[in-house]
């Protein structure tokens, strides 16, 4: 088991050295800077419009959509925040402060400012290229706008994103939370990690979870 963990950590270290290396950081922030210039710094110039149509909608009555498909702007932004802010953000910020000191906060603000425009572009493309199924429910995301925006010859990239997104959903969500739960149970009740893992796996109904994940990404393959 120790050798397996060591091997995984070694592979993870190689991947992280690229994913969080200078090239990737330059691409991420550079893309945000490019999109900000092209859109006239929409995250700043349209800030009032954004607030009026998100927080401001709390004071307006919204028409209910069919099949629960249409959300108010505030509901949409709340859903986006719920899916974005989590263990990774909290642990990431803590790790950045520990490794880089208080100055890391400034660079996080800078990257977040330009990252707003990158997120805007992603959402705009997802809305533009989303599709509606026979039940009237919308489906969208990178796998859709890659294929429909870049053309069918890029379908392989859309499929790759869908597969990796499904795999990553376990690591970026379940593994982090289950590790913390197992640690808490061990410290409080002396419960071993394997036992805690089995209890969590049974409680989470993995077959149902896998079917939901598969159904989420399947439309990208069936088009």
SVG drawing of the C-alpha trace seen along z (x, -y; Angstrom):
<svg xmlns="http://www.w3.org/2000/svg" viewBox="-44 -51 52 53">
<polyline fill="none" stroke="black" stroke-width="0.4" points="0.0,0.0 2.8,-2.4 4.5,-1.8 1.2,-2.4 0.7,-5.7 4.3,-6.7 3.8,-5.9 0.6,-8.0 2.3,-10.9 5.2,-10.8 2.9,-10.8 0.8,-13.5 3.9,-15.6 4.9,-15.4 1.4,-16.5 1.2,-19.3 4.6,-20.6 3.1,-21.2 -0.5,-22.1 0.7,-24.7 3.9,-25.6 4.8,-28.9 3.4,-27.9 0.0,-27.0 -0.2,-30.0 0.8,-32.2 -1.9,-30.7 -4.6,-31.1 -3.9,-34.7 -2.9,-35.6 -6.2,-34.3 -8.0,-36.4 -6.0,-39.5 -6.7,-39.0 -10.4,-38.5 -10.6,-41.5 -9.1,-43.7 -11.3,-42.3 -14.5,-42.8 -13.5,-46.3 -12.9,-45.0 -16.5,-43.9 -16.0,-42.7 -15.4,-46.4 -17.4,-48.5 -20.6,-46.3 -20.3,-45.8 -23.5,-47.8 -25.4,-45.8 -24.2,-42.5 -25.3,-43.5 -28.7,-44.7 -29.3,-41.4 -28.1,-39.1 -28.5,-40.5 -31.1,-43.0 -33.4,-40.3 -34.1,-39.3 -36.5,-42.1 -38.3,-41.2 -40.8,-38.4 -39.4,-35.8 -41.6,-33.7 -41.2,-30.0 -39.8,-28.0 -41.0,-24.6 -39.2,-21.5 -37.3,-23.7 -35.2,-24.6 -35.2,-28.4 -33.5,-29.9 -33.4,-33.5 -30.0,-35.2 -29.5,-35.2 -30.3,-31.5 -27.9,-30.9 -25.0,-32.8 -25.7,-31.0 -25.5,-27.6 -22.3,-28.6 -20.8,-29.8 -21.9,-26.6 -20.1,-24.5 -17.0,-26.7 -16.3,-27.5 -15.3,-24.5 -12.5,-22.5 -10.1,-23.3 -10.5,-27.0 -10.1,-27.0 -7.2,-24.6 -5.7,-26.4 -5.7,-29.8 -4.3,-28.5 -1.5,-26.7 -0.7,-29.8 -0.4,-31.9 1.7,-29.3 4.1,-29.0 4.1,-32.5 3.2,-34.7 0.7,-37.6 1.9,-38.8 0.2,-35.7 -3.2,-37.3 -2.4,-40.2 -1.6,-37.9 -4.7,-35.9 -6.7,-39.1 -5.0,-40.0 -5.6,-36.5 -9.2,-36.5 -9.9,-39.9 -8.9,-38.6 -10.3,-35.2 -13.8,-36.8 -13.7,-37.5 -12.5,-34.0 -15.5,-32.7 -17.8,-35.1 -16.5,-33.7 -17.1,-30.1 -20.6,-30.8 -21.4,-32.8 -20.2,-30.0 -22.1,-27.4 -25.4,-29.4 -24.8,-30.0 -24.1,-26.4 -26.4,-24.6 -28.9,-22.1 -32.4,-21.1 -33.4,-17.5 -36.8,-15.9 -37.9,-16.7 -37.2,-20.4 -34.2,-20.3 -31.1,-22.3 -27.6,-20.7 -24.5,-22.7 -20.9,-23.1 -17.4,-22.9 -18.0,-19.5 -20.8,-21.1 -19.2,-24.4 -16.0,-22.7 -17.7,-20.4 -20.4,-22.9 -18.2,-26.0 -14.9,-24.5 -16.6,-21.9 -17.2,-18.2 -13.5,-17.5 -12.9,-18.6 -15.4,-16.1 -12.5,-14.0 -11.5,-16.9 -15.1,-17.3 -15.2,-13.6 -11.9,-13.8 -13.1,-16.7 -16.3,-14.8 -14.3,-11.7 -11.8,-13.6 -14.5,-15.7 -16.3,-12.6 -13.1,-11.2 -12.1,-14.4 -15.5,-14.8 -14.4,-12.0 -11.0,-13.5 -12.1,-17.2 -15.1,-16.4 -15.5,-13.0 -11.9,-12.3 -11.2,-15.6 -14.4,-15.5 -14.2,-11.8 -10.6,-12.2 -11.6,-15.0 -14.5,-12.9 -12.3,-9.9 -9.8,-12.0 -12.5,-13.5 -14.0,-10.1 -10.5,-8.8 -9.7,-11.6 -13.1,-11.6 -13.9,-7.9 -10.7,-6.1 -12.3,-4.7 -9.8,-3.4 -9.7,-5.0 -10.7,-1.8 -13.8,-1.4 -14.7,-5.0 -14.2,-4.7 -16.5,-1.7 -19.2,-3.4 -19.1,-6.5 -19.1,-4.4 -22.2,-2.5 -24.0,-5.6 -23.3,-7.5 -24.9,-4.8 -22.1,-4.8 -24.2,-3.0 -26.7,-5.8 -23.9,-8.4 -22.2,-6.8 -25.4,-6.6 -26.0,-10.3 -22.4,-11.2 -22.7,-9.0 -26.0,-10.5 -24.5,-14.0 -21.7,-13.5 -23.4,-11.0 -25.1,-13.5 -21.6,-14.6 -21.1,-11.1 -24.5,-10.5 -24.7,-13.6"/>
</svg>
